[in-house]
């Protein structure tokens, strides 16, 4: 969900150069976007223009990424410990201790709640990163 929410934020703010990739720490063999993701984002007016298959995080992903932002502190620690990668932050680093749990396997209402939390968090992160880029912070 985070990739589509992030992309919608980029479009909304007419950002010219931005790239987002979402990866999982424990991706199942599921080959399609979870239906609950589609329903939740549709209800919140976030378009899924291109379906992106879930992919497992790899060392190569980390080498290509200037920054990694995880949904929870535990995920951040896992990446730091298992991949020896330093530039990993949790959403809680940007948004007053907010941790967003993975809704996988739960009902559509859980996905809607997580989507709302992601919208809130990504909005905050987006503006904080713009402040840093523009030298305002």
N, C-alpha and C positions, 0 to 999 in steps of 0.2 A: 504494500500500500504506500509505503514511504516514497517510492520512486515516482509514482503518479502524482502524489500530493506535492512533492518537490518540483516536478515538471510544471504543474499547474501554477505554482508560485512564480516560477521563472517566466512563464508566459504572461501572467497577470502583471508582472513588474517590468516586462520587456527587457529582460536581461539577455544580452547577446551571446555570452560565452559561459556556459555552465554545463557540467556533466555530472550525472548521478548514476550510481550503480548500487543495486541492493543485492546483498548476499546473505545467506543463512549459515548458522553454525551447525545445524543438524537438519539438512534438507532431505525430505523423503524422496522417493522415486516419482512423486507426483509430477506429471509432465505439463500440466495446465495450470492456469491461474485459478485459485480457489474460488468457487462460486460465491462464497460469502464475502470475499474481497470485492468482487464485481457488484454485488447487491449493495454493500455498504457505501462504496464510492459513488455509485449511481444515485443513491438516496441523498448523498451530500453534494451532488452536482460536480463531482470530480470525474473528468473523462478518462477512460482507458482507451487511448488511441491505438496503442500497439501492445499486444499481449506479450508479456515477458515471462518466460519460464523460470521457475525458482532454480537458483544455482547455489552450490556450496562455496563458501569462502575458501580461497586458496592463497598460498604465499605470493603467487604472481599478482593476484588482486591487490594485495598490500603494497607490493613494489610499485604498482602503477598509480597508487592513490596518495595524494598529499595529506589527506586527513580521513580518518575513519570515525564515524559517529554511530554508537550502538544504542539500543533501546534501554538497556539496563547496565548498571555498574558491574554486575557479575559477568556480562558478556565482554565488557571492556577489559576486565582483569583476565578473563580467559584468553583473549587475543594477545594481550601483553605477555602473558606467561607461556603460551603455547606457540606463538609465532615470533616472539622477541621483537615486537613492533611497538615503537614508542608513541607515535602520533595517533593514539586512540583515545577518544573521549566518549563519555556517555551523554545522553540527552540531559541527564541531571547536572552535568557540568555547565550547561547553557541555560537551563530552565529550572531554577530553584529546587533542586532535588527530585524532579519528576522522573519516575521510572515507568516505562510502558511495558506491560507484560505481553507476551506473544499469545494471540487468540487462537492459535492453531488447535483444531479439534473442538472448539466451542461453537456456540450458536451464533446466528447472524447479529444478534444484539451486542454480543461481545466484540464482534468485528466493527460494528458501528461506533461503539465506545472507543475502541483503540484508534479508529480513523479520526475521530474528533480530537483525541489526545495528540495524535500525530500532526494534525492540522495546526493545533495550538503550538506545539513544540517546534515544528518546522518554521512557522511564522517567526517565532522568537529567534531561532538559530539563523534564519535567513537574514534578518536585520542585524544581528550581532556580527555576522560574517561580512556584511556590507560595510558596517562601521569600521571594522578592522581594515578592510580593503581600501576604504576611502581615507584612512588615517584619522578617523574621529575617535578612536579609542586605543 
